[in-house]
Structures are given as structure tokens and as C-alpha cells.
Amino acid sequence: MSKTLSLLSAFLCTFIWGTTFIAQDTGMDDIGPFTFNAVRFFVGFLAIVPLAILFELKKFELAFKIDFKTFVILSFLIGLSLFLGSALQQVALLYTDVANAAFFTIFYVPMVPIIIFLFKKKSIHWSVWPSVILCLIGGYLLTNFHDATIRLGDTLVILGALFWSTHIIFTGIIVKKYNLPLTLGAIQTFLVALFSFIIGLIYEEFIFDKILNEIDSILYAGVLSGGFAFVLQIYAQQNITPAPAAIIFSLEGVFATIAAWFLLNQILDINNLLGCFFILSGVLLSQLLPLIKKNS
């Protein structure tokens, strides 16, 4: 798979994630966060699993014979990271606003290279660090965070960002070993749905009529974001290393802001536009600066 196609996959994935922020917030009017995630990711699983069976069953059988234990461990870690990241973000939206959640979620951008550096002792291209700073400044401006109040829910979002970063790192590891993006997408969405369902049974009520009231948000967040966007992420990380990938994924804040302007008629002020500019600059630097050394 070419680098260009991986970049396109990353941008499309990020667009879906950004626009899903609205569905995540509005989808909890009548149901709890774990009920929402359980149904959302199960819908995503149902959307992906036929494609995984159709296109990757033979390759999965080959992986089973080669090193099935490693595949199971990495798949579980990816599913667990995705569950913890999405659960903490979803619960946090009950205690904080979308602006704060969007800003603190972006903290996975610096977390990814820091974790890689600490645990893998792997050198990272210097362009990652100024790109990270630009993305954080952009996230701050984009969400009008200076007008918001820090809440307890923000701690949940920061903790969730840690698990978003481990999800990106584990995905980067597994795509190097197994070319099974649809299968991995199906496995991780099923695990998130299962874990969410178990906790939802304990703390929430699954009422079918109330779930149906949120069906539009669930279908969008499930099929597109919970399903295909995470498959696109796996495709993207086949040719993009985790640290630059995290920087590209930070564009979800830009797309969330544009979606809010387009769908909710929210006004874009100068700070929002500057935020978009800073994040776009960070993304471009992370991708273009490493090419200069290669071409020189």
C-alpha cells in the first residue's frame, strides 16, 4: 500500500472522527455512555465483519498458523485500549463540554512520541516535537478553551488520551506483522462492544425504545466512526509511523469545528481559524520535513 493512499486513509479517518464528536454528544440524551458505546461499536462490528470474512478469511487462517498467540495478545491490547479511550471520553462528555473534551483529547499527540521514546528507546525525527507544539496550540485556540472552566471530567479525557495513544502505538506494531485491517477492525469493535455491554448491564439500563431514539447518532458513530474509520486508521498506519500518525489524527479538532459551523451554525472566530492554521501547519511539518533529509 502506497504512502499516498495511507495519508488519504488517515485524513478520511480523521474527518469521520471529527464529525462524530457531535453525534457522541447528542447521542446520550436518553441513554448512558456505556449503552451508547455498546450499541455503537456492535453496529460497527456488524458493518465490518462480512467484509473481513469476504476479503481476509484466508489471510487470517495463515496468521493463525504462523503466530496466533502474538496476534491474540496484540488484538486484545488494541481492543482494550480502544475501549478505555472511548469509554473515558464518552463518560467525560457528561461532566465537561465538547470544547474541553476536544482540547484534552489532543494530548495523545505528545503522549505517543514520549511513550515510544521511553519504552522502545527508538529515535524520533526532530520534526515531531515542533509539530506537537503547533497541534497543542492549535487545539487550544480551536476549542475556545480559554473561555471554559476546568472540570473533573477533563481528568477523564486526559486519562482517555493516554489510552488513545497506546491504541495508536499497538496498531502501529500489529500492522507491521499482519496485513489484516478488516479483521483487526472487526475484533476491536467487538471487544469494545462486549466490554461496554458488561459495564452497561451493571450501571445502566438497556431500554430498547430509548436506544431507538438515538438511532441516527448511533448509526453514524457506529458504522462510520466505530467501524470504518478505525479500519482506515489501520490502513493508514501501514505506511505512517505512530508519532506522525498521531499528529495527522489531531486534525479531528479542525473537522469537528468545521462540522459544528456547518451543521450547528456555530460561528468561527479568529481564534478558531488560527487554531486550524496551527494544526494544519503541524501536520504538514511532520510529513514534509523528514522528506528534506531524504532528498538532500
Buried (B, 14 or more C-beta within 10 A) or exposed (E): EEEEEBBBBBBBBBBBBBBBBBBBBEBBEBBBBBBBBBBBBBBBBBBBBEBBEEEBEEBBEEBEEEEEEBBEEBBBBBBBBBBBBBBBBBBBBEBBBBBBBBBBBBBBBBBBBEBBBEEEEEEBBEBBBBBBBBBBBBBBBBBBBEEBEEBEBBBBBBBBBBBBBBBBBBBBBBBEEBBBBBBBBBBBBBBBBBBBBEBBEEEBEBEEEBBEBBEEBBBBBBBBBBBBBBBBBBBBBBBBBBBBBBBBBBBBBBBBBBBBEEEEEEEBEEBBEBBBBBBBBBBBBBBEBBEEEEEE
